[in-house]
Amino acid sequence: MSAPFVSIRNLQNHEGKTVAVRGWLYNRRGSKKLHFLQVRDGTGIVQAVAVKGDDEELFERAGQSGQEASVVVTGSVKLDERAPGGVELKLTDFAEVGAAHDYPLGKKDHGPDFLLSHRHLWLRSRRPTATLRIRDTIIRAIRNHLYQEGFANVDAPMFTPNACEGTTTLFEVDYFDDTKAYLTQSGQLYMEAAALALGKVYCFGPAFRAEKSKTRKHLTEFWMLEPEMAYASLEDAMTLAESLLAAVVGRVLEENRTDLETLERDVSKLEAIVPPFPRIRYEEAAAILKDKTGFKFGDDFGAPDEAAITEGLDKPLLITHWPHEVKAFYMKRDPEDDRWALGVDVIAPEGFGEIVGGGERATDLAFLDSQLKAHDLPEEDFRWYLDLRRYGSVPHAGFGLGLERTVAWICGLQHIREAIPFPRLLHRIYP
């Protein structure tokens, strides 16, 4: 009877039994009498030990496969705290499925350009796999939390005839009959329509921004979560963002401790992410930053400003009531002071910057019509959006959460390109 196939993360449940693991040869070390084979299967890494004196032919076979050859290893499970993952296999059989020779990612250090050009192989290394597992946990945690809060998932289109904030940073594509379309940079306007049908909705998918930026926080293709709520205010949007971030971090701490260790993430920083989060208005933040960074009142925040304003904080900071000039045309104005838009940016601590931006939406038809003209946006493209104010408009609010920025923050990554499987950057579209 053949040994049952078991994933590496479940090996501890099979102590003393003979099992088989399907995976890839991550590394091999040893001597003339011992082979220590590190085998990975996507769920973890296990050490399989071959002893020359036990089976000469098996020992020879186990020593011939190259790094990243696909293999099936069979052996008895032994708990051993000294071994990677706390489990070891005493090898009883070894089979190579697919050979690998001269694997280009060796033990030496490689520069970022080399690694990005080999991203399809780099994904197999410890840090990328740990990051992708955490990314998966974050996505599931987001969807689970929103489901529990009564949200329905509604998909927004990737092709749009217009933009939320003008077309200067959009990718233009040829559509049918000599018309132009744009790759979406946000599904928010469509979520506003869906919220008036279903109450609480969200879209979660790719977005595109043709911004010629080379900073460590920008991608040209990225994933956005955009919840929208009918009969909701700025306060409701902030409360949801706060509870969502806390739930996501909590789930990662629960499920991905080993991955966080691989990334050398200080988990005490994440354990502090418990509501309530501090909140200040733009005016107060600008006053603080004037001395710290020379910030000019009325400007939007740059990366140095975001790092300075969260210095010494152990939780994300919510900054509200922004000058309407730096926010989108659809933002509702503060009824007590027309200078301010009822918006919020959530700034992650440790210098990771903005991860959430949102607020309350304007509901007055005449106001939005005037805003379209002020921002030189074609009314015919937004006729459907104005209809939302003509037929049963209600107060509503929401936000956008950048998935990769959130992954980078939780994982402690220095560059956002590591937070997505295949990054698209200003000068990189390969592989």
JOSUL-V595192 format. One record per residue. N is the residue number from 1. PSI is psi in whole degrees, 0 to 359 (NA if undefined). OMEGA is omega in degrees with one decimal (* if undefined). Layout:
# JOSUL-V595192
N&PSI&OMEGA + N&PSI&OMEGA
This chain:
# JOSUL-V595192
1&128&-176.9 + 2&154&-179.5 + 3&143&178.8 + 4&146&175.9 + 5&131&-177.2 + 6&139&174.7 + 7&152&-175.5 + 8&322&-177.8 + 9&344&-179.7 + 10&6&-175.9 + 11&326&-177.9 + 12&340&179.0 + 13&3&-175.0 + 14&33&-179.1 + 15&132&178.1 + 16&354&-179.0 + 17&158&176.4 + 18&123&-177.0 + 19&169&176.7 + 20&143&178.1 + 21&129&176.4 + 22&126&-178.0 + 23&217&-177.2 + 24&149&-179.7 + 25&105&-176.7 + 26&322&-178.6 + 27&159&175.5 + 28&137&173.7 + 29&170&178.7 + 30&204&-176.4 + 31&193&179.2 + 32&343&-176.5 + 33&348&-176.7 + 34&139&169.0 + 35&126&171.4 + 36&106&-177.0 + 37&122&174.2 + 38&116&-176.1 + 39&133&178.3 + 40&151&177.3 + 41&11&-178.4 + 42&337&177.1 + 43&348&-179.2 + 44&188&179.0 + 45&135&177.7 + 46&147&177.0 + 47&125&176.5 + 48&130&-173.9 + 49&127&175.3 + 50&131&-179.2 + 51&127&-175.0 + 52&318&-176.7 + 53&338&-178.1 + 54&318&-177.1 + 55&100&-174.9 + 56&315&-176.7 + 57&318&177.3 + 58&319&179.5 + 59&318&-180.0 + 60&317&179.9 + 61&318&-177.0 + 62&342&-178.0 + 63&4&-174.3 + 64&340&-176.8 + 65&143&178.9 + 66&167&178.5 + 67&133&179.0 + 68&13&167.0 + 69&142&175.9 + 70&134&-171.9 + 71&159&168.1 + 72&120&179.9 + 73&139&179.4 + 74&140&179.7 + 75&174&178.6 + 76&141&-174.9 + 77&130&177.9 + 78&128&175.5 + 79&129&-178.1 + 80&112&-177.3 + 81&336&-178.6 + 82&338&-176.7 + 83&153&175.2 + 84&127&-179.8 + 85&359&177.6 + 86&10&-178.1 + 87&146&178.1 + 88&148&174.1 + 89&129&171.1 + 90&110&-167.6 + 91&131&173.2 + 92&344&176.1 + 93&152&-178.8 + 94&131&178.6 + 95&130&174.6 + 96&128&179.8 + 97&313&179.1 + 98&126&-176.5 + 99&156&173.6 + 100&127&-179.6 + 101&141&176.2 + 102&50&178.6 + 103&126&-170.6 + 104&342&180.0 + 105&90&-178.9 + 106&197&-177.6 + 107&342&-178.9 + 108&162&178.1 + 109&138&176.5 + 110&146&177.1 + 111&162&-178.3 + 112&324&-179.3 + 113&318&177.7 + 114&314&-178.5 + 115&319&179.4 + 116&326&177.4 + 117&339&177.0 + 118&34&-176.8 + 119&327&180.0 + 120&334&175.5 + 121&326&180.0 + 122&330&179.6 + 123&336&-176.2 + 124&347&-177.2 + 125&166&-171.4 + 126&311&-175.9 + 127&312&178.3 + 128&319&179.9 + 129&322&176.3 + 130&318&179.4 + 131&316&-178.3 + 132&327&175.7 + 133&320&178.0 + 134&320&176.7 + 135&316&178.8 + 136&317&177.7 + 137&317&179.7 + 138&315&-179.8 + 139&314&179.6 + 140&320&-179.8 + 141&320&178.0 + 142&308&-177.5 + 143&318&179.9 + 144&317&-178.7 + 145&315&-179.3 + 146&323&175.6 + 147&315&179.5 + 148&333&178.9 + 149&2&175.0 + 150&20&-179.7 + 151&146&173.0 + 152&139&177.7 + 153&123&177.7 + 154&123&-176.6 + 155&133&176.7 + 156&153&179.9 + 157&151&175.0 + 158&327&174.9 + 159&130&177.3 + 160&152&177.7 + 161&353&-175.8 + 162&183&-179.6 + 163&155&176.8 + 164&326&-171.0 + 165&39&-177.5 + 166&173&-171.9 + 167&13&-174.3 + 168&336&-179.5 + 169&31&179.8 + 170&149&172.2 + 171&119&179.4 + 172&137&178.7 + 173&152&175.7 + 174&130&176.7 + 175&194&-177.5 + 176&156&174.8 + 177&42&175.2 + 178&22&176.2 + 179&162&179.4 + 180&148&172.5 + 181&170&-178.7 + 182&144&170.9 + 183&132&-170.7 + 184&144&169.8 + 185&357&178.7 + 186&143&174.1 + 187&11&-170.8 + 188&313&-176.7 + 189&322&178.5 + 190&328&176.5 + 191&330&174.9 + 192&318&177.0 + 193&316&-178.3 + 194&325&179.6 + 195&328&178.1 + 196&351&174.8 + 197&321&-171.3 + 198&353&176.9 + 199&293&178.3 + 200&122&-176.1 + 201&166&170.6 + 202&151&167.9 + 203&154&-175.7 + 204&103&-176.9 + 205&186&-176.7 + 206&149&174.5 + 207&161&-171.5 + 208&137&-179.8 + 209&119&-177.8 + 210&55&-179.5 + 211&122&-176.1 + 212&70&-176.6 + 213&142&178.5 + 214&16&-177.2 + 215&165&-178.8 + 216&0&-177.0 + 217&10&-175.0 + 218&139&171.8 + 219&156&175.1 + 220&338&173.2 + 221&128&-175.7 + 222&173&-179.3 + 223&137&-178.5 + 224&137&168.0 + 225&130&-178.5 + 226&92&174.6 + 227&149&176.6 + 228&140&-175.3 + 229&130&171.8 + 230&155&-177.5 + 231&50&-176.5 + 232&156&-177.1 + 233&178&173.7 + 234&318&180.0 + 235&319&178.7 + 236&319&178.7 + 237&319&180.0 + 238&319&179.6 + 239&319&178.6 + 240&315&180.0 + 241&318&-179.7 + 242&311&-178.3 + 243&325&-179.6 + 244&312&-179.6 + 245&319&179.0 + 246&319&179.8 + 247&319&-179.6 + 248&311&179.6 + 249&319&178.6 + 250&320&179.2 + 251&320&178.3 + 252&317&177.7 + 253&326&-178.9 + 254&320&-170.0 + 255&340&-167.4 + 256&36&-179.9 + 257&316&-179.3 + 258&319&178.8 + 259&320&176.8 + 260&324&176.0 + 261&318&177.6 + 262&321&-179.9 + 263&358&-177.7 + 264&38&179.3 + 265&134&176.0 + 266&101&-174.2 + 267&339&177.7 + 268&330&176.8 + 269&323&-179.4 + 270&327&-180.0 + 271&342&178.7 + 272&353&-175.4 + 273&78&-178.9 + 274&131&178.1 + 275&156&1.8 + 276&155&175.0 + 277&151&178.4 + 278&149&-179.5 + 279&135&173.8 + 280&161&176.2 + 281&160&179.6 + 282&317&-178.1 + 283&314&-179.2 + 284&318&179.5 + 285&318&-180.0 + 286&320&179.1 + 287&320&178.6 + 288&318&-174.8 + 289&340&-178.8 + 290&317&-180.0 + 291&330&-175.6 + 292&316&-173.5 + 293&359&-175.3 + 294&25&-176.6 + 295&139&179.8 + 296&122&-179.2 + 297&133&-178.9 + 298&344&178.4 + 299&164&169.0 + 300&163&-178.0 + 301&140&169.0 + 302&176&-178.2 + 303&317&178.2 + 304&325&178.3 + 305&317&179.8 + 306&320&178.5 + 307&319&-176.8 + 308&321&-174.4 + 309&339&178.6 + 310&5&-179.5 + 311&128&179.9 + 312&353&179.5 + 313&146&177.2 + 314&5&178.0 + 315&161&174.4 + 316&151&-179.4 + 317&130&177.1 + 318&119&179.1 + 319&124&-172.8 + 320&172&174.0 + 321&77&-176.3 + 322&154&171.5 + 323&130&-173.9 + 324&339&-178.4 + 325&335&-177.6 + 326&4&179.2 + 327&166&-173.9 + 328&162&-174.7 + 329&335&-173.7 + 330&0&-178.9 + 331&136&176.8 + 332&142&176.6 + 333&152&175.3 + 334&119&-178.4 + 335&341&179.4 + 336&343&-179.9 + 337&105&-172.3 + 338&350&-179.9 + 339&337&-170.2 + 340&140&171.0 + 341&143&-179.0 + 342&66&-179.3 + 343&166&177.6 + 344&137&167.8 + 345&136&175.8 + 346&119&-176.3 + 347&121&179.5 + 348&148&178.1 + 349&180&177.1 + 350&21&176.5 + 351&14&-177.1 + 352&349&168.6 + 353&195&-174.0 + 354&130&175.4 + 355&343&179.9 + 356&138&171.8 + 357&133&-179.1 + 358&203&179.7 + 359&195&179.6 + 360&144&-175.4 + 361&147&176.1 + 362&142&-179.4 + 363&351&-177.4 + 364&122&-176.0 + 365&313&-178.5 + 366&320&179.1 + 367&313&-178.7 + 368&323&177.6 + 369&317&179.0 + 370&327&179.2 + 371&322&176.7 + 372&317&179.2 + 373&318&-178.2 + 374&329&-179.4 + 375&8&177.3 + 376&44&177.6 + 377&136&-175.6 + 378&121&-176.7 + 379&326&-177.1 + 380&330&178.7 + 381&339&-176.2 + 382&14&-178.8 + 383&318&-179.6 + 384&324&-179.8 + 385&321&177.1 + 386&331&176.8 + 387&330&179.8 + 388&336&177.0 + 389&342&179.4 + 390&328&-170.6 + 391&88&172.7 + 392&41&179.2 + 393&147&176.9 + 394&160&172.0 + 395&135&179.0 + 396&156&-173.6 + 397&163&178.4 + 398&191&-178.9 + 399&169&171.5 + 400&134&177.5 + 401&124&177.2 + 402&116&-175.6 + 403&312&-176.1 + 404&323&177.0 + 405&323&178.0 + 406&318&177.0 + 407&315&-179.5 + 408&318&179.3 + 409&308&-176.1 + 410&323&-179.4 + 411&345&-177.0 + 412&33&-178.0 + 413&143&-178.9 + 414&341&-179.8 + 415&137&-175.7 + 416&339&-178.9 + 417&338&178.8 + 418&352&-174.2 + 419&0&-178.5 + 420&144&-175.1 + 421&310&-178.4 + 422&92&-173.6 + 423&142&173.0 + 424&116&-175.4 + 425&176&-176.4 + 426&316&-177.8 + 427&28&179.7 + 428&122&174.4 + 429&13&178.5 + 430&141&-1.6 + 431&NA&*
